[in-house]
Amino acid sequence: MKMMPEQMTTLTEQRAQTKLKIDAGAICFFLLGVFLIAFLLHHVFTI
């Protein structure tokens, strides 16, 4: 199967989009985790 330059750019674009989605999910998950830890620590120290 011969690869055309157009097909190559489409494949790399698709790969970049999926990586971006994974990064956004990781950032959201990380922020949620930090928020939960801060919330729990706040409750532990205020009691």
MODELLER restraints for C-alpha pairs under 7 A, 6 or more apart:
rsr = mdl.restraints
at = mdl.atoms
